[in-house]
Amino acid sequence: MSRRTALLLLLLCGPLAAEVKRLVVLKVDGVPQEVLERELQRSDPITRHSTLPWIDRVFAQGGTRLANFYVRGISLSTPSWSMLDTGQHLQIRGNAEFDRYTYHVYDYLNFFPFYVGYARSQKVDMPGVEVLDSLGVPLLSDRFPYESSYQGFQLFQRGVRWKTLQRGLQHRFSKPLRDLLDEWTIGFELGSSVEDQMERELIEKLADPKIQYLDFFTGDYDHVAHSTPDAASQRAALQRIDALVGRVWTAIESSPDASRTALVLISDHGLNTQPGIYSQGYDLVAFFNSLAGGAHHVVTNRHPLTEYKLKGLDPFVSEVVTPSDASLYLKGESGDYPTALLDLDGNERAAVYLRNSDWNALHVLLQAGQSDGAEFLRIVDRHRAVWQSTLEELREELGALRRAIDAERVKIAAGPKKWTPEQRNAGLDKASRRLAVQMESWRNQERRYTEYTDKLAKILALQPADFEKRRIPAGDLIPERAMGDANTIYDLQNYVVGAAPGGGFQTIDYFPLLASLAVKNNVQAGVGSHPVDFIAMRIPNPEDPQGEDAVWLYANEDRQAIVFSRRDAAGNLELRYRPIRGLRQDRDGVVHFEPAEFAAGFPLRLWEDPELALPEGDRAQWLSGWHGEQEWFRAVHKTAYSNGIVALHEQFLRDAGCRDLEGDAELLARFNARMRRLAEPDFLIFASNHWNFNVRGFNPGGNHGSFLRMSSHSVLMLAGGEQTGIPQNRVIEEPYDSLSFVPTILELMDRRKDAAGMPGRPIQELVPNEKRPGTR
Amino acid sequence: MDIETLNLRHTALLVVLAGVPVLAQLSTPGVAPATEPVQDSALDVSHQYSRSAAFHLDREPLPGGAELVTLFGRLQDPATGAESLYVPLISVLRDTLGDGSNADDRLRYVWILTSTRPTLVQRFASALSFVRFRTGSEPHANRVPSAVLDLAAPGKTVWSNLLGHGLQSTQLDPLGMTVRTATRSYRGNFSDYRKVQIFQALGAMEALERSGNDPVWLPEADLRQVYSRLSLSNHTFGGLVRDEKLARYYDKEATRLQQAHGHNWELLRQRAELAGLYFEPLALPDATPSEALLWVAREDLGSRPARRFDRQFLNIANPWTDERLRNWTGYTQVRFLDAENRIVAEDAPGARPVEMIPLALYSLDYPRVPLLLADFRDTFKPKRGELARHGASTLLTGVFGITRFGNWTFFAADTAWTFVRGRHGAAEDRSARLRAYSEAREFLALDTMLDPELKTEMLRRVDHLALNPLENGISTEATVAKEQYAALLQYAQSPRFTARLERDRRKELASYTQSRAARMLSSFGHLFTGTPHPDTEKPADFLAELTARRSLAYHQRFLQQLLASGPRPDVVGNASDILNSVEALASDPRGGLRASRLISEVFARSADSEVRYACLRALQRSNAIEARQELWRLSQDPATGDGWRVICMFYFKGENPTPPAASPGGTP
């Protein structure tokens, strides 16, 4: 065949190739696959159609749906959307995070400061987007030209469209008097005004052939399902989503390029909700406040029982200290020295940051006014090498940061001060403002880390003679509002909470203490009396100190496990689950444990799970061997904890570091990676089934945040015009997770180069091999 | 105007106002005493139902083509624990026109059978603001109850209520403290009594809905209509809410109630846990818990003297320092708990006995916080709270004449105070308190699971919250309900009722054929001339006309709702139902332009070719000029699509092209 003929054939085939040109994503927060499927299968007694007729028509009959799509990581909105929106591994691991050195709160869910900051030109993106930008991770919407995308209001939002808010309110009130009277009597729903307006705008934008990417976010179902397990109420919320699907689909059908438009319905996680069972809350703030819990002054990102406090009306709050009356050495100093930071958002898990135990010891010693400081300096000497290294590295990084600030200042000064409408439409004004916001953020970081390094330097410079001159106030040495380095297992097994009456320190072993928590009222048949399921913590690999960190899971002293990870020759992830008992760590860091036989009750309860899909043979043998990620996924995804083992690895996975960078760029990347590390908690507490740790209010309807299948089993459905190649009436049984979403979309849109760089596995049933790079 | 005339005017106003709350219950169709003895046989319906069903519906066919649908609740006498009996609670008149079709049925009057007309003593006592207890009552065995609502005209009560409020503020309040206090107290008590009765009825209907015992012969939508209308009648402008909004209102209410139950359940459980107390949720079968009890274990009392107690949300005294509990001689219960603190049988392995002392009963219905209904150590505590609130209100409004809408400073201060107190968890909403109280009463009346002795204790304490002189005890209400139901049945079988039914139907027919202004003029004319309405049409013609009108209205409503529910009626609705309605509209010339437009709209928004062809056939078959205009419009509208425009033109010209096999994509 001549080259000319081949070229002709290629040109002829081109237009026939299936390809998505325009993407519409409906993001439905917290909709569990089980509940959606239940309602989809339910027949309405009057219409004899599915209860969700549009989802049935568009996706079940006219599209493809994934029966086994899971969150990779914990089932929380911010981390989960971060993966779905970027296609990259987790960088944000909670709905709120705290910086251990500077006490900075990353409050990803609070949109009030963002809106006000945006109005005052101090913000341009939601906090989650800022973090991803600092790490150079783009959103899916960033892959489209600014003027070709329409983004709804959501967690990972860039910019604010004031007109949407304005028109939403106008539309709400510009109605006939009779309608207003009806609404006033029934109850106004101002919250839905914005969603309604976003929908109107999305439908308007569908008529614009330039727009290639549109998304719409709704948290309606999540909100209802948190508040009640009532099936009828949840059904009504799903029916509102169903009606939305109908309106959007109809608009797509009558829009230009309908045949090459894909509609996607996706949820970030499921929700552990069951009709007839109330989810029960356990107050970890009260526990950590109590003497038995360490008498900590506890910081949360919201007021406990917000709805019963006038202060709870403050929408800008991101840090709240709940002082402990029982504190043994910090009474009355809760403002300066909180010692526990809790992220309880997400509710089926709590992220716990405790102040470094040795800092507590140093604080206690300074308060006691030791004459020679010998004990103080002994503790400092134990950390000297690490602290010195931290100090030096941080100083290097802060130096690079200062230079970056200077460079940014020049860049900003050189930029235009006024913007034409064309420039605004191209998003150039926002890009410029983004630089200013980043510079301000760097300044704050520089100031706060410098404060920390100054105190650290003071401690390292201390000599015995300094203690002889005068009594050193704790405030001179111990940084205020800082947690210090993360605690080791040893620290948490011997956590210093105050001075012991006979000398030395009072200590707590947190693991058995938390695991033994129990309640007096056990009133629901399906709910146990122990709120804590297990605790998870990163530990150095006890089998191979040079290997990847492992994850330790603690249910009780006799039921523990370690999840090991490694890479095979091709760089693919392999995991191993090892049951153990009695893990302890020496002060010098050596970890000891006893191997255990598989039995019921170990964390993740894999061994006893009837849904564990293993090849014929010995269950225990298979479970204790090394297996690739896919093998694990296929074996465990239908168990009670679904893909928990893979998700745990994702949750505790760390960025490999800065590659191919030099000079200040490398230092800045190292600094950003450090900040991400400093935002990691000491450990995660996972709630037992139908328990939660919400203290802000009450979530009796259901919760998420754990690896329980109901919480991690999400929705992914696709449908499209005839040229998109999306199969009709197809159910994909193969399990996939959040990382698969973006590469699949990019491949469907024929952006194969972009997809090739993604860590996730595209959905093969949607993107056959012949469409992959090099196979076409 | 001289003083005498003024006084006369005010006296007349007083009389009018005194009647307003009663009149607001609608003029009763035949309130005269029944002349024949009441027969109890009609009440004996309980044998038809499972003994486990707490609620069930029954229907009684009536002469003239109607039926009385009645909700019965199973009541147990807590004092004796005697065999339970079914008590009629609510009756609804369903005008079926005597045929088997649901499309032309119409719900009319609603009677709450536990609600009775007050005695003279009760009326007098209710005008005395300091009388805050029941003043007794006598069963009205021979009276037909007043309908609480006319579902055909729910807006009527709005205007009478507004008139009452207006007259109170502008005419009676300025007459001085005595008149102001008496009239406000009188009207307040009537309003509260009505609310309590409505809340009880709503509670029963919710329970019926949850139980799934609603029968096939009564569409779910009818039950929801009655529920929504009753609930909305407690709102100032509730009667004006249009029918098409009722479904949304019902969904919102149902969700709100479920959210309140869950929220309060969890709040109370957590506070009990924090305080070291035992929490016991209480629920009727198939329902979510609506009440809860708190207990303390006697064994814990000795071991926790120094325990801190936070009374926020619980509103009871510290049990750990209370000597009364250490020497408690009142009701106790021994329970057996296992190692996980689950209640188990006495002989279960590891079961340990724990003697429990009841502390308090809470309602979980109140928004945001559990509401204390009974304190077992301090019987009058909840009542004192209510009395204090009532006293403050009487003092400010009755004595000093300061009202929220007459004094803006007071309005602002009161709003701020209520907001702050509510924010801290105080139960400031009187209407919601009444609802919680009435539902608790109903729960106690219907529950069959609680220990009778405990139930009696709880009832006794809850009854202390009965501050309204118009209220009756549960057993009186049960008697009244049975007797009123019997009287109602007797009345409904009488010729007077049949005549009333026919009058209502003629009025309804007039509403289809005459404008509102014409009907008003006609009514005024008849009022002055004193002549009755000319019922010229023969009964058979009249009924046929009404049947057709109702059927037409039903199908129009159906299609309108379908079109409002989404962009494509064929996806949301059942195709055969759509075709049925389209056919019905097309075959009735009374439909006119509205029917043609609806059919045309269904065509335009459907993609199902079967539905589309049916619409075109219907428009073609209809001889109305409007239908032809719609066919022409569709044939010219580019949005119709080229293929379909040609087909529309065929139909417009009177041709009848053969439709191809159905294609779901809507291609012709």
Boltz contact constraints between the chains, C-beta under 6 A:
constraints:
  - contact:
      token1: [A, 47]
      token2: [B, 573]
      max_distance: 6.0
  - contact:
      token1: [A, 47]
      token2: [B, 574]
      max_distance: 6.0
  - contact:
      token1: [A, 48]
      token2: [B, 574]
      max_distance: 6.0
  - contact:
      token1: [A, 53]
      token2: [B, 571]
      max_distance: 6.0
  - contact:
      token1: [A, 53]
      token2: [B, 572]
      max_distance: 6.0
  - contact:
      token1: [A, 57]
      token2: [B, 571]
      max_distance: 6.0
  - contact:
      token1: [A, 181]
      token2: [B, 237]
      max_distance: 6.0
  - contact:
      token1: [A, 182]
      token2: [B, 241]
      max_distance: 6.0
  - contact:
      token1: [A, 182]
      token2: [B, 245]
      max_distance: 6.0
  - contact:
      token1: [A, 185]
      token2: [B, 235]
      max_distance: 6.0
  - contact:
      token1: [A, 185]
      token2: [B, 237]
      max_distance: 6.0
  - contact:
      token1: [A, 185]
      token2: [B, 238]
      max_distance: 6.0
  - contact:
      token1: [A, 185]
      token2: [B, 241]
      max_distance: 6.0
  - contact:
      token1: [A, 186]
      token2: [B, 249]
      max_distance: 6.0
  - contact:
      token1: [A, 227]
      token2: [B, 259]
      max_distance: 6.0
  - contact:
      token1: [A, 228]
      token2: [B, 258]
      max_distance: 6.0
  - contact:
      token1: [A, 228]
      token2: [B, 259]
      max_distance: 6.0
  - contact:
      token1: [A, 228]
      token2: [B, 262]
      max_distance: 6.0
  - contact:
      token1: [A, 230]
      token2: [B, 258]
      max_distance: 6.0
  - contact:
      token1: [A, 233]
      token2: [B, 255]
      max_distance: 6.0
  - contact:
      token1: [A, 233]
      token2: [B, 258]
      max_distance: 6.0
  - contact:
      token1: [A, 236]
      token2: [B, 251]
      max_distance: 6.0
  - contact:
      token1: [A, 243]
      token2: [B, 566]
      max_distance: 6.0
  - contact:
      token1: [A, 246]
      token2: [B, 566]
      max_distance: 6.0
  - contact:
      token1: [A, 246]
      token2: [B, 567]
      max_distance: 6.0
  - contact:
      token1: [A, 247]
      token2: [B, 567]
      max_distance: 6.0
  - contact:
      token1: [A, 250]
      token2: [B, 567]
      max_distance: 6.0
  - contact:
      token1: [A, 278]
      token2: [B, 262]
      max_distance: 6.0
  - contact:
      token1: [A, 278]
      token2: [B, 265]
      max_distance: 6.0
  - contact:
      token1: [A, 278]
      token2: [B, 266]
      max_distance: 6.0
  - contact:
      token1: [A, 281]
      token2: [B, 270]
      max_distance: 6.0
  - contact:
      token1: [A, 308]
      token2: [B, 425]
      max_distance: 6.0
  - contact:
      token1: [A, 310]
      token2: [B, 423]
      max_distance: 6.0
  - contact:
      token1: [A, 519]
      token2: [B, 273]
      max_distance: 6.0
  - contact:
      token1: [A, 520]
      token2: [B, 273]
      max_distance: 6.0
  - contact:
      token1: [A, 520]
      token2: [B, 341]
      max_distance: 6.0
  - contact:
      token1: [A, 521]
      token2: [B, 269]
      max_distance: 6.0
  - contact:
      token1: [A, 521]
      token2: [B, 273]
      max_distance: 6.0
  - contact:
      token1: [A, 521]
      token2: [B, 279]
      max_distance: 6.0
  - contact:
      token1: [A, 522]
      token2: [B, 340]
      max_distance: 6.0
  - contact:
      token1: [A, 522]
      token2: [B, 341]
      max_distance: 6.0
  - contact:
      token1: [A, 522]
      token2: [B, 342]
      max_distance: 6.0
  - contact:
      token1: [A, 529]
      token2: [B, 340]
      max_distance: 6.0
  - contact:
      token1: [A, 529]
      token2: [B, 341]
      max_distance: 6.0
  - contact:
      token1: [A, 698]
      token2: [B, 263]
      max_distance: 6.0
  - contact:
      token1: [A, 698]
      token2: [B, 266]
      max_distance: 6.0
  - contact:
      token1: [A, 698]
      token2: [B, 267]
      max_distance: 6.0
  - contact:
      token1: [A, 700]
      token2: [B, 262]
      max_distance: 6.0
  - contact:
      token1: [A, 700]
      token2: [B, 266]
      max_distance: 6.0
